Every structure is written in C-alpha cells, then in structure tokens.
Amino acid sequence: MKSFKSFVVSTLCAACLIADVALAADRPYTQGSVWTVTFVRVKPGFGTQYLGDLAKTWKQVMDEARKQQLIVSYKILGGNSGNREDWDLMLLVEQKNWAAFDGADDKFNAIVEKLVGPDQKQTEMMVKRSEVREILGTRNLQEIIFK
C-alpha cells in the first residue's frame, strides 16, 4: 500500500512538472536577467558632488563585482524628477539570475571592506552620502524578453 501511495505521488509530481514545462513553452517571452533598481533623490545643488562620490567608490565596487562575476553590468540613469517627492537618479545593477543573490552579501562585503575600508569608514561614508541624497526605495525586477 505504501509503495502504491508513493507511486501516485510521484506520478502526480511528474505530471505537474510536465504541465509547467508545457505552459512555459506557450509563453510569448522568456525570463532574462534580474535587475536591482535603486531610486535616489539627490538634494538640490549636490548632484555633482554625489556623482563624484559614486564615481570614486560605488563604481570601484561595481567594477570589482563584475570582475568577480557577481554582477553582469551596472549603470546610472539621471533625469528630472516629476515632483518634489520623486527620484532623479536611478542606480541599476544586473545579476545573471535570482540564484546570483545566494551568498552575494558576504562577497560584496569583502569587496567593500577591501576598497572602502573597515565598518567605521563605511559608516562615515554612508553618513556623508545621506547628507546629499535620500534613497526612496529599491526593487528587484526580472527582465522580460519577448520571443
């Protein structure tokens, strides 16, 4: 009786897997890379200072992360905010897939410690940045690629 139940459960699992694969084949798109998008509002008059700071530290960290294959790419988009509560700078970091997030914190922390310095120096840098910008939010989004 136990082996029959196992057979039924295994058969149902296999049927679900086959159905899921069949549904995926019918989709008009594939899933691409995963993007971490951070929305930033830079305080008036501090755009050049903030971008200069990012060019020194954030860019170095992203370049090293790309070299270590932790990320695929990164970019910054700037523009006019729609209103006083809106963002004007978008930081984008591309990862190969969702699995790229597994264990990434420790690897990024090692890069930051190597390039920026110990926790105290990192805290000082973040306090300095908070004086010229505000993070409005961060989202992880998966790219959709039409077939």
C-alpha positions as CSV (number, residue, x, y, z in Angstrom):
1,M,0.0,0.0,0.0
2,K,2.8,2.4,0.9
3,S,4.6,1.8,-2.5
4,F,1.3,2.5,-4.3
5,K,0.9,5.9,-2.5
6,S,4.5,6.7,-3.4
7,F,3.8,5.8,-7.0
8,V,0.7,8.0,-7.1
9,V,2.5,11.0,-5.5
10,S,5.5,10.5,-7.9
11,T,3.1,10.3,-10.9
12,L,1.3,13.5,-9.8
13,C,4.6,15.4,-9.3
14,A,5.8,14.3,-12.7
15,A,2.5,15.4,-14.3
16,C,2.7,18.8,-12.7
17,L,6.3,19.2,-13.8
18,I,5.4,18.3,-17.4
19,A,2.4,20.7,-17.3
20,D,4.6,23.5,-16.0
21,V,7.2,22.9,-18.8
22,A,4.4,22.9,-21.4
23,L,2.9,26.2,-20.1
24,A,6.4,27.8,-20.2
25,A,6.7,26.8,-23.8
26,D,3.5,28.6,-24.6
27,R,4.6,31.9,-23.1
28,P,5.4,34.6,-25.6
29,Y,8.5,35.6,-23.6
30,T,11.5,34.3,-21.7
31,Q,12.8,35.5,-18.4
32,G,16.1,37.4,-18.5
33,S,18.5,38.8,-16.0
34,V,17.5,40.3,-12.7
35,W,18.0,44.0,-12.0
36,T,18.3,45.7,-8.6
37,V,17.0,49.2,-9.1
38,T,17.6,51.9,-6.5
39,F,15.7,55.2,-6.7
40,V,17.6,58.2,-5.3
41,R,16.6,61.8,-4.7
42,V,19.6,64.0,-4.7
43,K,19.3,67.2,-2.7
44,P,19.3,70.3,-4.8
45,G,22.8,71.6,-5.7
46,F,24.5,68.3,-4.7
47,G,24.3,66.3,-7.9
48,T,27.9,66.8,-9.0
49,Q,29.2,66.0,-5.5
50,Y,27.1,62.9,-5.2
51,L,28.0,61.6,-8.6
52,G,31.7,62.3,-7.9
53,D,31.4,60.2,-4.7
54,L,29.7,57.4,-6.6
55,A,32.5,57.6,-9.3
56,K,35.1,57.1,-6.6
57,T,33.6,54.3,-4.5
58,W,30.4,52.8,-6.0
59,K,32.0,52.4,-9.4
60,Q,35.1,50.7,-8.0
61,V,32.9,48.2,-6.1
62,M,30.7,47.5,-9.1
63,D,33.8,47.0,-11.4
64,E,35.3,44.6,-8.9
65,A,31.9,42.8,-8.6
66,R,31.8,42.5,-12.3
67,K,35.4,41.2,-12.4
68,Q,34.4,38.5,-9.9
69,Q,31.3,37.7,-11.9
70,L,28.9,38.7,-9.1
71,I,27.1,41.0,-11.4
72,V,26.7,41.3,-15.2
73,S,26.6,45.0,-15.5
74,Y,25.6,48.3,-13.9
75,K,24.5,51.8,-14.9
76,I,23.1,55.0,-13.6
77,L,20.3,56.9,-15.2
78,G,19.7,60.5,-14.3
79,G,16.8,62.8,-15.2
80,N,14.3,65.4,-13.9
81,S,12.1,64.4,-11.0
82,G,8.3,64.6,-11.7
83,N,7.7,66.4,-8.4
84,R,9.3,67.2,-5.1
85,E,8.8,63.7,-3.8
86,D,10.1,61.9,-6.9
87,W,13.5,60.4,-7.6
88,D,16.0,61.9,-10.1
89,L,18.7,59.3,-10.1
90,M,18.3,55.5,-10.8
91,L,21.1,53.0,-10.0
92,L,20.8,49.7,-11.8
93,V,22.7,46.6,-11.1
94,E,22.2,43.5,-13.3
95,Q,22.6,40.0,-12.0
96,K,22.5,36.9,-14.2
97,N,19.5,35.3,-12.4
98,W,17.9,35.0,-8.9
99,A,20.5,32.4,-7.9
100,A,23.2,35.1,-8.1
101,F,21.8,36.6,-4.9
102,D,22.7,33.4,-2.9
103,G,25.7,34.2,-0.8
104,A,26.3,37.5,-2.5
105,D,26.2,39.6,0.7
106,D,29.4,38.2,2.1
107,K,31.2,38.5,-1.3
108,F,30.1,42.2,-1.7
109,N,31.0,42.9,2.0
110,A,34.5,41.6,1.3
111,I,34.8,43.8,-1.8
112,V,33.6,46.9,0.1
113,E,35.9,46.3,3.0
114,K,38.9,45.9,0.6
115,L,38.1,49.0,-1.4
116,V,36.5,51.3,1.1
117,G,37.8,50.2,4.4
118,P,36.5,48.8,7.7
119,D,33.0,49.2,9.0
120,Q,33.7,52.5,10.7
121,K,35.0,54.1,7.5
122,Q,32.0,52.6,5.6
123,T,29.6,54.2,8.2
124,E,31.3,57.5,7.8
125,M,30.9,57.4,4.0
126,M,27.2,56.5,4.3
127,V,26.5,59.3,6.7
128,K,28.3,61.7,4.3
129,R,26.2,60.4,1.4
130,S,22.9,60.7,3.5
131,E,23.6,64.4,3.7
132,V,23.3,64.9,0.0
133,R,20.8,62.2,-1.1
134,E,17.8,60.1,0.0
135,I,17.1,56.6,-1.0
136,L,13.4,56.4,-1.9
137,G,13.4,52.6,-2.5
138,T,15.0,49.6,-4.0
139,R,13.3,46.9,-6.1
140,N,14.5,43.6,-7.7
141,L,12.9,43.1,-11.1
142,Q,13.3,40.4,-13.7
143,E,13.8,41.3,-17.3
144,I,11.1,40.0,-19.7
145,I,12.3,39.2,-23.2
146,F,9.7,38.7,-25.9
147,K,10.3,35.7,-28.3
